[in-house]
Amino acid sequence: MNRTVQITYYLGLLFAFSYVLIRGFSVGLTHDEALTYKIIQGDELLKATANHHWLNTHLSALSSHLFGAKEFALRLPNMLSFAVFWFFLFRISKTFLNTSATQIALLFLLCGNPFILDFFSLCRGYGLSVAFVTASLFYLFRVAALKTESKAVHAYLATAFSILALSANLNTLNYFLIAQALILFGLIACKPKQYLLTSALVIVLCILPLYFSLNQLFFLKAHNELYFGTGNLNTSIDSLIASGFYAINGFENLNLLRYLFYVLLLLAGFLAIRKKALFTPGTFAVLLTTGLFCALVAENILFEALYPINRSLLYLYPVFLLTFLLNIEPLRLKAFRILIIGCSASFIGVNIPFYNFKKTMTWAEDQDLKEATLLIKQDISDNSVHIAECNWLYEPVVNYYRLEYKVPIQEVFRDGEKFRSEYVLCKTIRIEVREYQILLDRSRQSGLILYKRKLNAAN
């Protein structure tokens, strides 16, 4: 890695990490984050749902115990995990990529991806999982070089980081299983006698997290908690593309990009076969990607499991991108290098309008709901506790601000808007409700309307 690329990586860390930190302070709490907050506060029912990302919940609980439960403190573990993410991207780039074009592309397409950056600034398990998957990939690629330079400790570290990823997000179970299979394959195929103890210890380390993960998976399935997804693989891939490219959301010809995605992965597979070398990072990446696709299809056929969409696919970005970059790089064609650097720079350019410090793509009402709830606090001039009601979707966030920002209203429930209270946080404009006035109208942005009962109506 030359000096120019190194400086670019350090600048990338400065800008991206600053962006993540500022968003951690400024973005309003989202619905799912508020559910995590309720779990931290002791809600046992929510702990038994898919909203409970085990590692994130416990790290956020520790952070809130030390620093309070404001948004920044709850999100601190994920924000700090961005440093882990960047560090291992840097190490992968420096160790396994040899051209400036692919090194820059890796940085721009991952550290510049607004969807990935969203989740490093939120209190969810997705940021943690993508950071730990990336760390695991680095050591998995080290295992691929076992015949020449790898050490047994790399197998342990690859396993440890894949366990951490699984603990942060159950969606990474397929990655965990396939990565561990590749680790054991590398150990056994290279030097089976020398690494017999290492192989045994890797298996032992995997048993407990695998048992708890499968137990949780079957529990969630039995309680109808695995409802987030799609029944079509192509729709799943479309979701991956659309989520990562904010600028093309709603793009009518998304199938063209999906075909291009398939072509690039097939090209990577062809180039890996052409090398006729099994123990290389590029070949291991192709095997990993192939295994992930096969696992998704098998789950759908055997268990009628839904294909993941949206944030459930987040950890796949570094996997798929590295599958392509590691295998395309040996071609050393100038045209490819120009195309790769041009595409990655264009990716940053088209997404510039979508970088912001106020909202996420996944939850449209986050910032507006914070503004509305704090507006209630500002509107109340006496010392009494007032009554509010809200749309069921807003309940956890409103109750969070009620507690943490001392908004003087009673606890709200998921009963919906009945227009019997002083304040109503509604999802649509109710023209027929004449005894209320509108305090805040965000119907075009997120659908949120804040109503207040008129004084004469209250009397």
N, C-alpha and C positions, 0 to 999 in steps of 0.2 A: 504494500500500500504506500503510494507516494505521499509527499507532504501535503500537496493540495487536497487530496482526498481526505487525509486525516483532519485537516483544518475544517473541511466541509462537514465531517462527522461531528466535530466538536461544536461547530455552529448549529448543526441540526439538533444536538442535545440541548444547547442553550435556548433556542427558539421553541422547540417542541415541549421541553420540560417547563419552561416559563408559561407557555400556553396552557398546559395541563394544570399547573399550580393556580393560575389566575381563575381558570374555570372552576377549580375546586372551591374557591371562595365565592364566586359570583353566580354560578348557575343554581337556579332554584331546585329544591329537593324533588326528585321524581317519585312517581307512585311506587315503584318496586323498591327504591331506597327507603321509603317510609315504611314499607312492610319489613325490611331488614331492621330498621330502627325498632319496630314493635317486637320483633324477635329478641333483640338485645334487651328490651325492657321486660322480657319474660313471657311473651305470648307463646304458649306451648302449642296451640293449634296451628299457628303459622310455621312453627318449627318443623311440622310434619308435611310441609308443602314444598313445591319446587323452588319457591323463593328463598329457601334456606340454603345458601351457598356456604358450606361449613367453614372453610378456612377464612373467607371474607367476614363472616359473622363474628367469629372469635377474634380476629385481628381488629375489626372495627369496634368490638366491645372493649378490648384493651385500650385502644386509642381514645375512645370516648370516656373511659374511666380516668385516663391520665389528663385529657385536655378538654373534657366536656363533650357534649353531643351536638354541637353546631355542625353544619354541613362539612366544613373543612376537616374537622377532626374525624368524622365518620369516613371520609374519603381518603384520609391520609395513607392507609396501607396500599391502596391502589395507585395513588400518586407516586409513592416511593417505588412501587414495583416498576414504574416506567424506567427508572434508572437501571434496573436489572434487565429489562427488555432492550434498552439501547446498548448496554454493555455487551450483551451476548450477540446482538446484531453486529457490533463492531468487531468482536472476536471472530465470528463466522466470516465476515467480510475479509478480515485481515489474514485469516488462516486458510480459507478454502476458495476464495475468489481472487483471481489474479489480474483482472483488467479493471481499469478505473470506471468504465461504463457500467459493468455489472455491480460494482461496489456502490456507486452513486445511485443506481436504480434500486438496490436493496434499501438504502436509506430513505430515498424519496417516497417509494411506494408503500413503505410501512410506517416510518416515523412522520410522514406527511399525510397519512390517511386520516381524514377527519372522523371517520367512524371508529377507528381504533383509538384515537385520542379521546373521543367521547368517553369511552369506558375506563380509561386511566384516570379520569376525573370524576368518577361516580363510585358510590358505595355498593358495588356488585362484584361478583366473583370473576367476571369476564376479563378485566384488565389483569388480574393476578394470573389467571390461567394462560393467557397469551404470552405473558412474560416468562412463566415457568416452562411452557412448551418450547419457547425459543431457546431457553437455557438447556433444556433437555436435548433439543436438536443439535446443539453444538457438541455435546458429549456423545450423542449417538453417531455423529459423523466422525468423531474421534475413534469410536469403536470400529467403524468401517475401515479404519487404517490400522487395525490391530496387528496385521502381519509385519508392519514396518516400525511404527512408532507409538502405538497406543499402549496404555497401561490399564491394569485391572481397575484402578480407581476411577477411570472414565466410565466404566460400566456402572459402578456404584452411583456416581454423580448423575448420569443419565437417568437411572432408576429413581433416585431421590427427587429430581426435578419433575419427572413425570408423575410421581406420587403427589407432589405439591400441586401440580396442575389439576389432577383428578380431585384433590381435596377442595380446590377452589371452584370447580365447575364439573358437575357430573357428565356434561356433554363431551368431555375429553376422554371418556372411557374407551372409545374405539382407538384413539391415539395411544393411550396407555397400553392396551393389549398388543397392538401391532408393534409399537416401539420396543416393548419388552421382548416380544418374539424375535425381533431383529437383533437385539442385544445378545440374547441367548444363542441365536444362530451364529453370530460373530464369534462369540466365545468358544462354542463347541467346534465350529468349522476350522478355526485357525489353530489353536493349540489346546485340544480337549483335555489333555492330562494336566498341563500347567494351570489351566483356568477352571478345573473341575470344582474346586472350592468356591471360586468366585461365582460360577454358575449356580451352585447350590444356594449361596447367600442371596443372590439376586432373586431367586425363586421364593425364598423364605421372606424377603423384604416385601414381595408383591402380594403374598397371601392375604395378609390382614386388610390392606386397603381395598383389595379386590373383593373380599368377602363383604365388607361394609358397603362398598359401592353397589354391588349387585343386590344386596339386601335392600338398600335404599331405592334402587331402580324398580324392583318388583313391588315394593311398598307404594311408591308413587303411581305405578301403573294400576295397582289394585284400587287406589283411591282416585283414579281418573285425573291425575295431576299432569300427565304427559300429553297435554292437548296442544302444545305450541309446535306447529310444523305444517307440512304439506304432504300430500300423497303422491307427489310427482318429483322425480329427481331433477328434471329440467327446471322446474319451478324453484327448487332448492338452489340450483346454480345461479339462476336469474337473481334470486335474493342476495346471494353472495356478491354478485357483480354490482347490483344496484345499491347495496348498502355501502360498499367500499368507494363508490363513485357518486358522491352526493349530487354532482352536476348533471347526472343522467337519470335521476329518479323520475319515473314516468316516461322514460324514453320508449317510444313505440316499437322500435326495431331492436329490442334488447336481445332477441334470439340471435342476431348477427354477432353480438359480442360473446354470447354463449358458445356459438360454433367456433369462434376464434379461440376461446378459452380451451375447448376440447382439442383443437388443432395444436395449440402450443404444448399441451400436456402430452399429446401423442408424439409430437416432434421430440420432446424431452425423452420420452420412453425409447424412441427409435435411436436417438443419439447415445443413450445409455447402453442399449444392446450392441450398438456398433462398436463401442469401446472394448467389448468382450472382457470386461473386468468387473467382477462381482463386488469386490470389497473397495468401493469408492464412495465418497459422500453423495455423488450424483446418482449412482445406482441405488443406494440405500434410500434416497429421497423418492425415487421412482417406485420402489417397492412399498414404501410407506404410503404414498398417494394411492397406488393400486389397491393396497390393503384397505385403506379408508373407504374407497368407493365400493369395494366388494362387501365390506362390513355393513355399509348403509343399505345396500340392495338386499343383503341377506336378512337384516333386521326387518325390512319392510315385507319381505316374502314370508319369512318364518313367523314373525310376531306381529305383523301388521303395524309396525312402528312407523311413525311419521318421519319424513325426511326433515332435517333441521333447516331452519330459515333464520334470516336476520342475525341477531346477536349470538344465536347458538352456533353459528359458523365462524365466529371471530377467530378462534385459534387456528383455523385452516389457512388464513392469509399467509403467514410465514412458511407453512408447509408447501403450499402450491407454488408460491413465488420462488422459493429456493429450489424446488424440483425443476423449474424451468431454467433459472439462472445458472445453476451448477452444471447443467448438461449442455446448455447453449454456448457457454463460454469457450470450451475447447475449439470451436469452429474458427475462432480468431479472424472472422471476416469483418472488414472495416464497415461494411454496410450495416451489419447487425449491430455493431457497437454504436453507430450513429443513430440507428433506429431506436435502440434501447434507451439511450440517454435522452433522445428527443421525446420519447413517449413518457418517460418518468418525469421530465421537466414539465411537459404539457399537463400531466396529471396534477402536479402542484398548481399550475396556472389556472386550470379550469375550476379547481376547488377553492381558490382564494376567496370568492364571495361567500363561501359556506363556513369559513372559520369564524367563530364568534364566541363571546363570553356570556351569552344569555340563555341558550337553549340547546337541546339535543334533537336529533332527528327522530328518535324512537318514541319519546314522550313529548307531545306537542305543547302540553299545558303547564310544563314545569315552572318556567319563569313567571308566567301570567298568574298562576295560582299563588305563588309566593307574594307577588305584588298585591293581589286581591286580599289575601289574609292579613297582610300588614296594613293594608288600607282600612280594614275593619278596626284594627287596633288604633290607628290614627283618628278614625272617625268617632270613636267612643271617648266621651269627655268626662264621664263620671267614674266612680270607683266600683260600680256594681258589675256583676257578671251577666253578660247578655246571652241571648240564645240565637244560634245560627243553624241552618240546615244546608245540605249540599247534595249534589249528585254522588252516587255511590263510589264513583271513580276517584273523587276528590277526598274522600273521608280520611285515609291514612295521612295524607300530606297536611290537611287542615289541622288534624289533631297533633301532628308533629310541631307545627308552628305555634299552636295553642300552648303547648307545654314549653318548648324551648325558647320561644320569643315572647312568652307571657302575654298572649292575646287574651283579653278578658271575655271569653265566651265559654259556654259549657261544652262538654264533649259532644262531638257530632257523631252520627251513626249512619249506617248504609241504607237508610230508609228511603232515600231519594228526596226530591224537592216537592214538598206539599204546600209551600207558601203559607205557613202558619207561624213563622218566626220573624224576628226583626231583620236578620240578614239571610240571604239565600244565594248560594253559589250554584249557578245553573249552567247547563250545557247548551241551552238554546234560548233564544229570545221569546218571552211570553208576552205578546202584545196585549192579551186580554186581561192581564193582571194590572189593574189600574191603581190599586192602593200601594204600589211599589214604584220606586224610582231607580234608575240604573246608576250605580256608582262607578262601575268599570265595565267597558265593553271590549272584549277581545274575541268576539265571535268570528271575525275573519281570520285571526291568527290561529286560535286553538279551540274556538267554540265557547270559551268561558264568558259568562255574564255574572256580575255581582250586583244583586238587588238589595235595596234597603227599604224597609217599610216607611211610608210617608208619615210625618208626625200627626197629621189630622186623622189618618187611618188608624194609627196606634191608639189614639184617644177615642 
